[in-house]
């Protein structure tokens, strides 16, 4: 079963159960709709709670169904949300861990929303070259305000539930529940079971004191942030419609934009990349029980442009890095470039000062190979010359602890020859980063 139904006193509980993220695929939608119908037809049920099993409330629509008959088969996501909206008994979304995309839109169709602290809330469709397509651009501005909602929609990044709940005037969350979420949600459902009229997000106003000026500001911001991309600007169009059109008209407009973007080359490419990134971690001929080598400390040899960029990748992930060079001036230059890159991000508002300081605190430098001996992974980014590589890898072979992964960033030299310079060729791998390494998300493992 991809959705479970149970009764707790006067409250029906529908639990999404479609691992790993409770995606709202066809089978799940059918069972949720059936559960709603069952609860609505039971006179003993006074309220309904919808939650998610496992590690998510819902990660959203199942994008594997995009452009397939199942995506539009009834009940589709829009009609399921309409069923929630039309319910004559209060429906409460109990959100934990993750509520993204269609999962968040599903919750916005409910009359109430409660959440566990730390739940990650997002409408990430823009990262697939789309806009939210099931009411997100029309409902989220009504519960969070136009500015906060548009910022979330055009960036697509998750925001913690407690941060959103603390916003003045927000109507996204009716309660943040510490402790057992489902018990708290059932208790809340009993508290609101008899309250009428039912609260519907669609009935809330969507206004801004300086709407025209704000929309123009938003267009300028989006233009500077993502010049070649179509979807962010269309997000602005849809949110503008939430302010200027009736709710029903805004929903139609949102859907028109969503369907038009679905057919663009950008959307197709971004979806391909989305699946490709996930497929890259699944190598068919590597057994599931293959031991994983933990990476808790990294060393980078070479403090030039590539070495500095590689180091920043690990610093960004919270992994300590020790950077090695043969001369102190080269180390100083590399360190200065890393600081400059982070400071530019802080100045542009892309990185908080405290995060910058946390990352720099993870970076140390050295002129001695002995100082990097305990690293779990060492990546060389030195001059592209086989004699230089030979010298580096022979020194690494002499000092690195057993089990360390010895990686070369070469893009042209034979990795097998480089591995042969050591007594542990099985521990040598090619890691081809693309410049600038701290920006480009592609890594070729050789």
N, C-alpha and C positions, 0 to 999 in steps of 0.2 A: 504493500500500500504506500503510495506517495503522499498521502495525507491521512491522518488518523482522527477519529472522532470519539470523544468521551464526554461523560456528563459528570459535573461536580455540583451537586445540589441543583439550584435553578440556573446554572451556567453551563452552556455547551462549550467545549474546548476543541478547536480544530487545529491540529498540529501538522505543519508542513514537514514531510519526511522524504525528501528527495536528495540524498547525499551527493556531493559533499557540501553544497551551499544552498540546498533547497530551491533550485532553479524552478521557475514557473513554467515548466513544459506542459504539453497538452494533458498528459495523464494527471498531473498535479492539479491543473485547473479544473478538470472534470470532477475530481474528488473533493476539492474545496467547494465547488458549486453545489455538489450533492450534499455536503455537510451543512452548508448554509440553508439549503432547502429543507433538510431534515429538522434543523433547529427552529426554523421559522414555522414549521408545521406542528411542532410539539408545544402544546399549551403550558406544559410544566417549565419550559425554558423561558427565562426572562431576559437573558443577555448572552452574548457570544464572545468568546476570546479566540483570537487567531494568533498562533505563535509558531516557532520553528524548532524542530528537533536538532540535536547535535550542535555544531559550531556556528550556526547562522540562523537569523530570522529568515532572510532570503537574500541571495545574491542577485536576484532579478530574473529577467526573461532568459530563457534558454537560447543563447544565440546560435546554437547548432540547428535550431528550427527556422532561422531567418531564411526567407525566400523558399520555404517549403509549405505544403498545404497545412501542416500542423500548426504553423504560426498563426493562421487566421481561422482555423477550425473552432467552432463554438464549443465551449465558451472560450473566446480569445481573451487576452488580458484586459482589454478595454471593457468588454461586456461583463467580465467577472468583477471588475472594480465598480461598474455600474450597479451590479447586483448588491454589492456591499453598500453603496451609496443609497440605494432604494430600500434597504432593509428597514422594517418597522420595529425591530428590536435593536437595542444598542449593540454595536460591534466594536470591540476593543482590540487593537493590535498590541501585542506584548513583544517588544523588540529587544533583542540581545545580540551581541557580537557583531553582526553585519546586517545592515538594511540598505541595499544599493539598487539603483536602477528601478526595474519593475517591482522589486521588493518594497522599496520606499514608496513608490506610486501606489502599490496595493494598500499600504498602511494609511496613505492619505485619503483613500476611499472609505476608511473606517470612521466611525463617529468619535472615537477616542484613541489616544496612543499613550501607552506607558512604556518605559524603557529601563533597562539595566544601565548603570554607569559604565562608560567605556565602549558602548556600542558605536560602531563606525557607520556614519550616515553619509550617503553620497548619491549623486546622479552622474555616473561616469560616462554616459553615452557619447559625450563629445570626444572622448578618446578613441572612439570607433568611427569618428566622422559623422555622428548622428546628433540629434537632439533627443531628449526624453520623449517617448511616443505614446505614453499612456496617462497623460494629464500632469506630468511633473512640472512643466513650465507654466501651467495654469493654477495648480494647487499650491506648490511650494511658496510662491510669492505671497499667497494669502495667509500662510501660517507663520512665515519668517520675516515678512517684509520684502519689498522688491529688491533692495540693495543686497542684503545677505543672500537671498535666494539666487539672484542672477550671478553673484560671485561664485556660488557653489556650482551652478549649472555650467558656466563657461570654463571653469577650471576642472571640474570633475573629481576633485580630491575629497577624501573622506574627512569628516569633522566629528569629534567625539560627542556623544549624546548629551553629556552633562554641560558641555560648552554651549550647545544650542539651547538647552533648557534654561541657561542663565541669561539669555538675551532678554532685554526688557520688552514686554509686550508679545513675546512669542506664543504661538498657539499650536506648535508642533507637538509638544509633549504636555500631557495633563499631569503626569507624575513621573519622577525618577524613583525607581524602587530598589532599595538596598535589600540584600538578602535574596530569598527565593523569588524569582521573577513571576513564575506561574501562580504561586500562592498569592502573591501581592496583586497580580492581575485579576484573579478570580474574586478576591475581596473587593477590589475597585469596581469590578463589574456589578457586584451586588449593590454597591453604594449608588451607582448611577442607573440601575435597572429601570427605575420608575420615572426618571426625569424626562419630561417632554416640554417643548419639542426637541427632537433629536438634533444634535449639532452636525452640520454638514459643511465641510471645507468650502464647497462650491458656493455657499451662501455668504461667505466672508467677503468684505470689500478688498479690492486690490488697487491701492492708490499710492501716490508719491507726491509730496508737496511741490516738487519741481520736476514733474515727470519728463517734460520735453528736454530740459537741460540735462537731466540724469541720463536719459537714453543716448543723447549725443555724446556725453562723457563716456558712457559704456562702449559705444561704437569706437571711439578713439582709443580707448584702453585695449579693446579686443584687437584692433588693427595693429597696434604696436606689439601686442603679445604673440600673435599668431597670423602674420601676414598671409602666408600661402594657404591657410586652411579656411574652408567654407563654413563648417559647422558652428564655430564660435559666434560668428556674426548672425547666423540664423537663430541661435539661442536668444540673442538680443531681440530679434524680430518677434519671436514667440512670446517672450516675457512682456514686450511692449503691447502685444495683443491682449495679454491678460489684464492690462490696465485700460485699454481703449475699446475692447469689445465685450459683449455679453459672454458669460462662461461657455455656453454651448458653441458660440461662434469661435471663441478662442480654441476650444478643443478641436474643432474641425480644421482650423488653420494650423495648429500644431501637427495634426496628423498628415496634412498635405505636405508640410515641410519634411517630416520624418520620412515619408514614402519617397519624396523626390531625392533626398540625400542618400537613401538606401541604394540608389542606382548609380551614384557617382563613382568615378575611379578612386577618389580619395577614400571613400567609405570601404570599398572593396579591398583596397590595399591595407588599410588599418585593421580590418577584420582578419585579413590574411596574416598580418604581423602578430595579431593577438593570439591566433591559434599556433603560429609558428613558434612563438616564445614558449608556449606551454609544451609543445611537442618536443622542443629541444632538450627538455629534462627527462624525456622518456626514450631511452635507447633500447631497442628491441633485444639485442644480443647480450645485454648486461643483466645477469640474474638478479632477482629481487633481493636475495640474501647477501649480495656483495657488500662487504664492510665499507662504511663511509668514513673517510678520514676527516675529522673535525678541523676546521680552520678557525683558530682563535688568535693567532698572531701571524703577521705577514711581514716579510722583508722585501724591499724593492732595491735593486742595484741599478744605479743611474738616476741622477736628479735633474735630467734634462726635461724637455717638454713632455715626452712620452712617459718617463718615469714619474714625474710629478703628477700627471693625469691619472696614471694607474694608482698611485698612492691615494689620491683623492677619492677614487672609487671605494676603496676599503674604509677610509675615514668616514665617508658618507654613510657607510653601513655599520659604523660603530666598532670596527675592528682595528686594534692597535697596529701601527705600521712603523717599522724601523727602516730608514732610507740610508743607503750606503753609497759613498763616493770615494774616489781615490785622493781627492784634494779638498781642503776645507773651503776654498773660494767657490768651487762648484756646488758644494752642499749649501752654502749661504745663498747662492743665486737661486737654486731650486726651491729652498724654503721661502725665499722672498716672493717667488712667482706663485706658490701655493697660497700664501697670505693675500697676495694681490687678487687672486681669483675669488677667494672667499669674501674679501672685503667688498669687491664689486657686487657680489650677490647680496650682501647686507645692505649696501647703498641702494640697490634697486628694489629692496623689500622682499627679495626671494629667499632670504635666509635670516633668521633671527640672530642677534648678537651672541646670545648665550649658546646657540647651536654652533656658531662659528668657533667660539672659545672651547666648547666641548670637543670638537673635531681636532682642533690644533693640539689640544692636550694629549691626544692619542698618538701624535707624531713625534718620533725621536730620530736623531741622526747619528751616524757613526762613520769612522774611517777604517774600522777593523772588521774583518770577516768573522772573527771570533764572537763579536757582539750579536751576530744574527743567527748563531748556531741553533737556537731553540725554536726558530720560526717553523710553523707548520707548513707554510708555503713561501717560497722565495721566487720572485720574478725578476729576471734580468732584462734591462732595457738599455743596453750599452750599444756602442757603435756596431753597425752591421758589417762585421768582418770576422771571418772564421777563426783567425788567430786570436783575436780579442775574446771571442766566445770560448775558445779552448782554455784560455788562461782563467777566465771566470769560473767555468764549470769544474775545472780541476781543483780550484780553491774551495768551491762549494762542496765538492765530494769529500774533501779533507776535513771539513768542519761541521757540516750539517748533521743534526741528529738523525738516527734511523727513522724512516717513515716520512721524512720531510718531502714535500713535492717540489721538485726543481723545474721551474718553468722558464722557457725562453720566449721572448716577444718577437722573435725573428719573423719576417714576412717573406724572405727570399732564400734563406739557407736551409740545408737539409737537417731536419730535427734528429733523424737517426744518427747522423754523424756527430751532432752535438752530444747526444746521449752516450755515444761511444767514448767520450772523453771521461766518463765516470765509471765507477765500479757498480753502479746501481741504475742501469739504463731503464729499468722498469719504473723508476720514480721520476723520469724526465718526461715532460709534456710541452707541447707548443701552445702558447696562449697569445693569439694574434689580436691585440687591441687595435682599434681604429682611432685615428687622431681627429679631434682632441679626445683623449681616452676618458676624461671625466664627463664628457657630453654625449659621445656616441654610445648607444646602448648595445651595439653589436660586438660580440666576442666570438672569434673562431677558435675552437679547441682542436688542436692537431694531434 
